[in-house]
Amino acid sequence: MKFNADINVMPLKALLDPQGKAVTASMHNIGFKTVENVRIGKRITLQIEAENLQVAEAKIEEACKKILSNQVMEFYEYSVTKIEE
């Protein structure tokens, strides 16, 4: 079976996000004064083949921990859906 995974990786809320701060300042400079607390992360989409949903989720979890995120500075969340063929 094939599955789609949508993964969001974001900086930990307790850590400073320099990119987010820069974007917040730029938005204020162009008139978006009410924008606050911009956080910049990354979105990853992929397809994976696995025997079932549980195996697909386990593989995605492992990929997130080992390569797609830095757990010291980031957290991740994901959703996995089966591709209907």
NORJO-V545491 format. One record per pair of residues at least 24 apart in sequence whose C-alpha atoms are under 10 Angstrom apart, sorted by the first residue. I is the first residue (numbers start at 1). J is the second residue. D is the distance in Angstrom with one decimal. If there is no record, write none. Layout:
I,J,D ; I,J,D
This chain:
1,48,8.4 ; 1,49,5.6 ; 1,50,5.6 ; 1,51,5.9 ; 1,52,6.7 ; 1,53,8.6 ; 1,56,9.2 ; 1,82,7.4 ; 1,83,7.6 ; 1,84,8.8 ; 1,85,9.0 ; 2,47,6.8 ; 2,48,5.7 ; 2,49,4.4 ; 2,50,6.4 ; 2,51,8.5 ; 2,52,8.6 ; 2,53,9.1 ; 2,56,8.6 ; 2,81,8.7 ; 2,82,6.1 ; 2,83,5.6 ; 2,84,8.1 ; 2,85,8.7 ; 3,46,8.3 ; 3,47,5.5 ; 3,48,5.3 ; 3,49,6.2 ; 3,50,7.5 ; 3,51,10.0 ; 3,52,8.8 ; 3,53,7.7 ; 3,56,7.1 ; 3,57,9.4 ; 3,80,6.4 ; 3,81,5.4 ; 3,82,4.3 ; 3,83,5.2 ; 3,84,8.7 ; 4,45,7.2 ; 4,46,5.8 ; 4,47,4.6 ; 4,48,6.5 ; 4,49,9.0 ; 4,56,9.2 ; 4,79,8.2 ; 4,80,5.6 ; 4,81,5.3 ; 4,82,6.3 ; 4,83,6.5 ; 5,44,8.0 ; 5,45,5.6 ; 5,46,5.3 ; 5,47,6.2 ; 5,48,7.6 ; 5,56,8.8 ; 5,57,8.6 ; 5,60,7.6 ; 5,78,6.7 ; 5,79,5.7 ; 5,80,4.4 ; 5,81,6.6 ; 5,82,8.9 ; 6,43,7.2 ; 6,44,6.0 ; 6,45,4.6 ; 6,46,6.9 ; 6,47,9.1 ; 6,60,9.7 ; 6,77,8.5 ; 6,78,5.4 ; 6,79,5.4 ; 6,80,6.6 ; 6,81,8.7 ; 7,42,8.3 ; 7,43,5.7 ; 7,44,5.0 ; 7,45,6.1 ; 7,46,8.4 ; 7,60,8.7 ; 7,61,9.9 ; 7,64,8.3 ; 7,68,8.9 ; 7,76,6.9 ; 7,77,5.8 ; 7,78,4.2 ; 7,79,6.7 ; 7,80,8.7 ; 8,41,7.3 ; 8,42,5.9 ; 8,43,4.6 ; 8,44,6.4 ; 8,45,8.8 ; 8,64,9.7 ; 8,68,9.6 ; 8,69,9.4 ; 8,75,8.4 ; 8,76,5.5 ; 8,77,5.4 ; 8,78,6.2 ; 8,79,9.1 ; 9,40,9.2 ; 9,41,5.6 ; 9,42,5.3 ; 9,43,6.4 ; 9,44,8.0 ; 9,64,8.7 ; 9,68,7.9 ; 9,69,6.5 ; 9,70,9.0 ; 9,71,9.8 ; 9,74,6.5 ; 9,75,5.8 ; 9,76,4.4 ; 9,77,6.7 ; 9,78,8.7 ; 10,39,7.5 ; 10,40,6.8 ; 10,41,4.4 ; 10,42,6.6 ; 10,43,8.8 ; 10,69,8.6 ; 10,70,9.7 ; 10,73,8.5 ; 10,74,5.4 ; 10,75,5.6 ; 10,76,6.3 ; 10,77,8.8 ; 11,39,7.4 ; 11,40,7.5 ; 11,41,6.5 ; 11,42,9.4 ; 11,69,9.5 ; 11,70,9.0 ; 11,71,9.2 ; 11,72,9.3 ; 11,73,5.8 ; 11,74,4.2 ; 11,75,6.3 ; 11,76,8.8 ; 12,39,9.6 ; 12,71,8.7 ; 12,72,8.4 ; 12,73,5.7 ; 12,74,4.9 ; 12,75,5.9 ; 12,76,9.2 ; 13,39,8.8 ; 13,73,9.2 ; 13,74,8.6 ; 13,75,8.9 ; 14,73,9.1 ; 14,74,10.0 ; 15,73,7.2 ; 15,74,8.9 ; 16,73,9.7 ; 17,41,9.3 ; 17,73,10.0 ; 41,74,8.8 ; 41,75,9.8 ; 41,76,9.7 ; 42,68,9.6 ; 42,69,9.5 ; 42,76,9.6 ; 43,76,9.6 ; 43,77,9.9 ; 43,78,9.6 ; 44,68,8.4 ; 44,78,9.2 ; 45,78,9.4 ; 45,79,9.8 ; 45,80,9.8 ; 46,80,9.6 ; 47,80,9.2 ; 47,81,9.6 ; 47,82,9.5 ; 47,83,8.8 ; 48,80,9.5 ; 48,82,9.6 ; 48,83,9.8 ; 49,82,9.6 ; 49,83,9.8 ; 50,82,9.9 ; 52,82,8.7 ; 53,80,7.6 ; 53,81,7.8 ; 53,82,7.3 ; 54,80,9.6 ; 56,80,7.6 ; 56,81,9.3 ; 56,82,9.4 ; 57,81,9.6
